[in-house]
Protein backbone atom coordinates (compact mmCIF):
# COMPACT_ATOMS: atom_id res chain seq x y z
CA UNK A 1 0.00 0.00 0.00
CA UNK A 2 1.30 3.43 -0.86
CA UNK A 3 2.00 5.95 1.84
CA UNK A 4 -0.88 8.19 0.65
CA UNK A 5 -3.34 5.29 0.82
CA UNK A 6 -2.17 4.45 4.36
CA UNK A 7 -2.61 8.05 5.49
CA UNK A 8 -6.09 8.15 3.95
CA UNK A 9 -7.05 4.84 5.58
CA UNK A 10 -5.82 6.04 8.98
CA UNK A 11 -7.67 9.33 8.59
CA UNK A 12 -10.91 7.55 7.69
CA UNK A 13 -10.48 5.19 10.63
CA UNK A 14 -9.91 8.09 13.04
CA UNK A 15 -12.89 10.01 11.66
CA UNK A 16 -15.10 6.95 11.96
CA UNK A 17 -14.00 6.32 15.53
CA UNK A 18 -14.55 9.97 16.46
CA UNK A 19 -18.01 9.96 14.84
CA UNK A 20 -18.99 6.82 16.76
CA UNK A 21 -17.81 8.38 20.03
CA UNK A 22 -19.72 11.63 19.38
CA UNK A 23 -22.91 9.79 18.44
CA UNK A 24 -22.78 7.50 21.46
CA UNK A 25 -22.29 10.49 23.79
CA UNK A 26 -25.14 12.39 22.17
CA UNK A 27 -27.45 9.43 22.62
CA UNK A 28 -26.61 9.06 26.29
CA UNK A 29 -26.88 12.81 26.92
CA UNK A 30 -30.38 13.07 25.45
CA UNK A 31 -32.97 13.61 28.16
CA UNK A 32 -35.24 10.66 28.78
CA UNK A 33 -38.86 11.11 27.83
CA UNK A 34 -40.99 11.16 30.96
CA UNK A 35 -43.26 8.16 31.33
CA UNK A 36 -46.77 7.99 32.71
CA UNK A 37 -45.22 7.05 36.03
CA UNK A 38 -43.00 10.14 36.07
CA UNK A 39 -45.80 12.54 35.18
CA UNK A 40 -48.76 10.97 36.99
CA UNK A 41 -47.77 8.60 39.79
CA UNK A 42 -44.56 10.09 41.15
CA UNK A 43 -45.89 13.65 41.69
CA UNK A 44 -48.89 12.35 43.69
CA UNK A 45 -46.65 10.18 45.87
CA UNK A 46 -44.26 13.08 46.43
CA UNK A 47 -47.00 15.56 47.33
CA UNK A 48 -49.46 13.38 49.22
CA UNK A 49 -47.51 10.45 50.67
CA UNK A 50 -43.75 10.82 51.02
CA UNK A 51 -43.98 13.65 53.55
CA UNK A 52 -45.07 11.15 56.24
CA UNK A 53 -44.09 7.81 54.73
CA UNK A 54 -40.34 8.31 54.42
CA UNK A 55 -37.22 6.86 56.03
CA UNK A 56 -37.24 9.47 58.82
CA UNK A 57 -40.90 9.44 59.90
CA UNK A 58 -41.77 5.96 58.64
CA UNK A 59 -45.44 6.55 59.56
CA UNK A 60 -47.28 3.29 60.09
CA UNK A 61 -44.01 1.47 59.46
CA UNK A 62 -44.25 2.40 55.78
CA UNK A 63 -41.55 4.12 53.74
CA UNK A 64 -42.86 5.02 50.29
CA UNK A 65 -39.72 6.81 49.10
CA UNK A 66 -38.45 3.69 47.28
CA UNK A 67 -41.73 3.71 45.33
CA UNK A 68 -40.82 7.09 43.83
CA UNK A 69 -38.73 4.94 41.50
CA UNK A 70 -40.93 3.06 39.08
CA UNK A 71 -38.59 0.07 39.20
CA UNK A 72 -39.62 -0.58 42.80
CA UNK A 73 -43.28 -0.50 41.79
CA UNK A 74 -42.60 -3.07 39.08
CA UNK A 75 -40.52 -5.27 41.40
CA UNK A 76 -42.91 -5.15 44.37
CA UNK A 77 -46.38 -5.30 42.80
CA UNK A 78 -48.11 -6.95 45.81
CA UNK A 79 -47.14 -4.10 48.16
CA UNK A 80 -47.87 -1.51 45.48
CA UNK A 81 -51.37 -2.90 44.98
CA UNK A 82 -52.01 -2.53 48.74
CA UNK A 83 -50.82 1.08 48.55
CA UNK A 84 -53.12 1.78 45.60
CA UNK A 85 -56.04 0.19 47.41
CA UNK A 86 -55.55 2.42 50.46
CA UNK A 87 -55.40 5.51 48.24
CA UNK A 88 -58.45 4.46 46.21
CA UNK A 89 -60.52 3.68 49.29
CA UNK A 90 -59.66 7.04 50.85
CA UNK A 91 -57.81 5.50 53.79
CA UNK A 92 -54.69 7.39 52.76
CA UNK A 93 -53.80 10.14 53.02
CA UNK A 94 -55.65 10.43 56.35
CA UNK A 95 -58.14 13.15 57.18
CA UNK A 96 -56.48 16.51 57.58
CA UNK A 97 -53.62 15.67 55.19
CA UNK A 98 -53.54 17.01 51.62
CA UNK A 99 -55.43 14.54 49.49
CA UNK A 100 -55.14 14.07 45.74
CA UNK A 101 -58.26 14.85 43.75
CA UNK A 102 -60.46 12.03 42.50
CA UNK A 103 -59.12 12.72 38.99
CA UNK A 104 -55.56 12.39 40.27
CA UNK A 105 -56.38 9.14 42.07
CA UNK A 106 -58.02 7.74 38.95
CA UNK A 107 -55.04 8.79 36.80
CA UNK A 108 -52.60 7.37 39.36
CA UNK A 109 -54.32 3.98 39.38
CA UNK A 110 -54.76 3.88 35.61
CA UNK A 111 -51.19 4.97 34.92
CA UNK A 112 -49.59 2.66 37.45
CA UNK A 113 -51.49 -0.33 36.12
CA UNK A 114 -50.89 0.45 32.45
CA UNK A 115 -48.26 -1.56 30.65
CA UNK A 116 -46.73 1.72 29.49
CA UNK A 117 -45.87 2.64 33.09
CA UNK A 118 -42.29 1.65 32.82
CA UNK A 119 -39.73 3.67 34.74
CA UNK A 120 -37.62 6.11 32.82
CA UNK A 121 -34.26 4.47 32.02
CA UNK A 122 -31.33 6.04 33.80
C-alpha positions as CSV (number, residue, x, y, z in Angstrom):
1,X,0.0,0.0,0.0
2,X,1.3,3.4,-0.9
3,X,2.0,5.9,1.8
4,X,-0.9,8.2,0.6
5,X,-3.3,5.3,0.8
6,X,-2.2,4.4,4.4
7,X,-2.6,8.0,5.5
8,X,-6.1,8.1,3.9
9,X,-7.1,4.8,5.6
10,X,-5.8,6.0,9.0
11,X,-7.7,9.3,8.6
12,X,-10.9,7.5,7.7
13,X,-10.5,5.2,10.6
14,X,-9.9,8.1,13.0
15,X,-12.9,10.0,11.7
16,X,-15.1,6.9,12.0
17,X,-14.0,6.3,15.5
18,X,-14.6,10.0,16.5
19,X,-18.0,10.0,14.8
20,X,-19.0,6.8,16.8
21,X,-17.8,8.4,20.0
22,X,-19.7,11.6,19.4
23,X,-22.9,9.8,18.4
24,X,-22.8,7.5,21.5
25,X,-22.3,10.5,23.8
26,X,-25.1,12.4,22.2
27,X,-27.5,9.4,22.6
28,X,-26.6,9.1,26.3
29,X,-26.9,12.8,26.9
30,X,-30.4,13.1,25.4
31,X,-33.0,13.6,28.2
32,X,-35.2,10.7,28.8
33,X,-38.9,11.1,27.8
34,X,-41.0,11.2,31.0
35,X,-43.3,8.2,31.3
36,X,-46.8,8.0,32.7
37,X,-45.2,7.0,36.0
38,X,-43.0,10.1,36.1
39,X,-45.8,12.5,35.2
40,X,-48.8,11.0,37.0
41,X,-47.8,8.6,39.8
42,X,-44.6,10.1,41.2
43,X,-45.9,13.7,41.7
44,X,-48.9,12.4,43.7
45,X,-46.6,10.2,45.9
46,X,-44.3,13.1,46.4
47,X,-47.0,15.6,47.3
48,X,-49.5,13.4,49.2
49,X,-47.5,10.5,50.7
50,X,-43.8,10.8,51.0
51,X,-44.0,13.7,53.6
52,X,-45.1,11.1,56.2
53,X,-44.1,7.8,54.7
54,X,-40.3,8.3,54.4
55,X,-37.2,6.9,56.0
56,X,-37.2,9.5,58.8
57,X,-40.9,9.4,59.9
58,X,-41.8,6.0,58.6
59,X,-45.4,6.6,59.6
60,X,-47.3,3.3,60.1
61,X,-44.0,1.5,59.5
62,X,-44.2,2.4,55.8
63,X,-41.5,4.1,53.7
64,X,-42.9,5.0,50.3
65,X,-39.7,6.8,49.1
66,X,-38.4,3.7,47.3
67,X,-41.7,3.7,45.3
68,X,-40.8,7.1,43.8
69,X,-38.7,4.9,41.5
70,X,-40.9,3.1,39.1
71,X,-38.6,0.1,39.2
72,X,-39.6,-0.6,42.8
73,X,-43.3,-0.5,41.8
74,X,-42.6,-3.1,39.1
75,X,-40.5,-5.3,41.4
76,X,-42.9,-5.1,44.4
77,X,-46.4,-5.3,42.8
78,X,-48.1,-6.9,45.8
79,X,-47.1,-4.1,48.2
80,X,-47.9,-1.5,45.5
81,X,-51.4,-2.9,45.0
82,X,-52.0,-2.5,48.7
83,X,-50.8,1.1,48.6
84,X,-53.1,1.8,45.6
85,X,-56.0,0.2,47.4
86,X,-55.6,2.4,50.5
87,X,-55.4,5.5,48.2
88,X,-58.5,4.5,46.2
89,X,-60.5,3.7,49.3
90,X,-59.7,7.0,50.8
91,X,-57.8,5.5,53.8
92,X,-54.7,7.4,52.8
93,X,-53.8,10.1,53.0
94,X,-55.6,10.4,56.3
95,X,-58.1,13.1,57.2
96,X,-56.5,16.5,57.6
97,X,-53.6,15.7,55.2
98,X,-53.5,17.0,51.6
99,X,-55.4,14.5,49.5
100,X,-55.1,14.1,45.7
101,X,-58.3,14.9,43.8
102,X,-60.5,12.0,42.5
103,X,-59.1,12.7,39.0
104,X,-55.6,12.4,40.3
105,X,-56.4,9.1,42.1
106,X,-58.0,7.7,38.9
107,X,-55.0,8.8,36.8
108,X,-52.6,7.4,39.4
109,X,-54.3,4.0,39.4
110,X,-54.8,3.9,35.6
111,X,-51.2,5.0,34.9
112,X,-49.6,2.7,37.4
113,X,-51.5,-0.3,36.1
114,X,-50.9,0.5,32.5
115,X,-48.3,-1.6,30.7
116,X,-46.7,1.7,29.5
117,X,-45.9,2.6,33.1
118,X,-42.3,1.7,32.8
119,X,-39.7,3.7,34.7
120,X,-37.6,6.1,32.8
121,X,-34.3,4.5,32.0
122,X,-31.3,6.0,33.8
